[in-house]
Amino acid sequence: MVAIRDLSRTVAAKADKIAALKLCRRLSGFVAGANPGYSRPCGVDKFAVLFRNCEDVRCLKKLHARVLTLGLGRDATLGSEILIAYSSLGVLPKTRLCFQGFLNDDLAQWNSAMVDIFRAGHPEEVILLYRELKLPQIGLDEKTVTFGLKSCTQLRNLLLGKGVHADSLKLGLSRDKFVGSSLVGLYSKLALMDDSQKVFEEILDKDVVSYTSMITGYSENMDSTSWKAFEIVSDMLRSNLEVNRVTLVGLLQVAGNLGATREGKSVHCYSVRRGIGVSDEVLETSLVHMYTRCGAYQLASAVLKNSMQSVASWNAILAGLAQTGQSGNAIHHFSVMIHEHKVIPDSVTYANVISACAELRNSACAASVHAYLIRRSIPLDVVLVTALIEVYFKCTRIMRSRSLFDQLMVKDVVSYNTMIYGYLQSGMDNEAIALLKEMMAECIAPNSVTVLSLLAAIADHRDLVRGRCIHGFAIRHGYCSDVDIANQIIRMYSNCGKIAAARILFASLEKKNLVSWTAMMMGCLSCGHGGETVRLCQLMQQHGEKPDSVTVMTAAQAVSELGHLKCVKQIHCFVYRAMLEKDTKTTNSLITAYAKCGRLDLSVGLFLSLEHRDLDSWNSMISAYGMHGFHIKMLEMFKLMEEENVNPDGLTFSSVLSACSHAGLVKEGLRIFQSMASIYSVLPQEEHYGCIVDLLSRAGHLEEGYKLIKLSTLNDRSSVLCALLSACRTHGNTMLGQIISNELLELRKQNPGAYALISEVFAQKGQWNKSANIRNRAKESGLRKLPGSSLIESAEQANTLR
């Protein structure tokens, strides 16, 4: 026995694998009979030491084989060590059948095995053990169910999770605090906060872990329901439970997500009063991140100044500044961090700075950081390379991004997602799809971000064929249960004009969130179904969803297009009740809505009530005056806008040039048109040329208008030529009209209005055969002008927003 103890110490000290195997043989000799007085438990202990020190798969298998030949294969303690060894070497799934023999009818052994496998990072194996445990009817307890749920959470598998939840209900374990906390974690991770809340309320003996799990769930889901986290912590304090550091970190994350500075300060004060997290790096980093996300940069700097000033805290403030549009400030803080505080950056720091350069579209700054990394011989890991790929894509240096990507030795899903998104944003759809195929060929599974990126770009490009392909991909790989992906598919079908497909998908959603309703409303509105948009808004409120500013703007646009003044007033009242009156974008939508419904006076009142007028505010008011024919007022607003140093955009110029056209101000219109590129760096588009051609045509300067079109850089001149052709018909200039007609016929645009104009021009010149041929050609192509329509307000559209 003394010799065996000496051998054990020798094994623990040696790392050489060959020596370990030789030692194993000597040890097995003792066990097999070299020492008749030897008992099995001692041999098990020595083998356990060997398994802990084994770092090679080949040696591990030899050790395992020796254990089996010695008849120790069913020992639970040794089996647990074998499990851990296989798990640590990443070969557990391939050897599953070899070690299951040690599991008997003892539930504690099964639980121990499940815990070991879960901690080794193999949740799918835990689920397999869970299923096998149910077959022989050994039974389940709270520990088995807890780790089954934790595995489902890691796998993000809702179907399996619901199955385990059902087992817990049958066994009466759902109210157990450990099982309940795991259920809260499962539903929170899958953004099913209503289910998470219900499960939380069912827990009988709630402890700190239960409350913290619920708060953490809200911190991971950035929506309006996250405010409930503060109600939960209040209930926790009333139950005389002490808040710990993890709870405070979750609350700070919720405050940062919601921009709730006041609540964040309260959490900060509580931690100071109770002395929780003093000199704790995680809590200090969370405080800095929260204040930065809330825009309280001075408070964030103050916390950073009085903290340990770890690199993690600096990373928090840099990331927060970059995420809140303060990229220039982030680069300044990076400089202060290095030169004044002498803090050594890590790869996350550099990635944050590169992301800030990406937001600024500053390729020179990004190249400087890249050169700095190379000069300092800082290894470019996957995080840094991914950040550099993103910044070079945003700065239109696509080949440089591809070169960096190809140099990556180990590519992960994030780097592939960045490349795919970059290609899509650059209009290189074929390259993005090819990269997706390459990603799957490399056995790197696409995640929800991959699918969302593809769907977003396809929706913007209105590519229905590829959109359907990605929808099919999402169905096959189980992504359609993700509500964010389902919402993006609804948007894709709506943008492609397939509103019926969008309706089917929307109706199939079990859990519709606010984004789902808003996406469907916007889809109906874009397809001209304003009445359905209003009905969806009413139905959404009946389902308990509270509209946000985007929903309100969509509803306001819908009722204004329908001409329902009463509904616009109801929406306006709701804005005050929901305290959205200070939201500039919401007010802008009401300005336009009132103008479309004939109440210009209310539009003017709303415009004057705005504390901060942005460009959209001015555009809305200028357009409102234009709708009512106050063209001189439009020009006055434009001059006032210039005096307040608000730079106009393309929409502003469209409205102002239209006003000049209707007011007959040729010189003023030409001056404003010329100032677009020379002063404001706005490149004239098709609608601007249309306005200026209309201006010249109304004044009888048809030849000048034609010369302007010929000198333009427009790719598609058909609509502008149609406008000039209409003017030629009005002024009787058949010669120029015939020239324009021939040009339009060469363009072969399928526009029924253009064919009608060309036919009338030929008829004016007496060329009746040509006129008839043009009309026949239009009929053969199936072209026909859409009939006009008028709207009247009915009493059925009451109570749009309550």
Beta strands, then each sheet from edge to edge (+ up, - down):
end
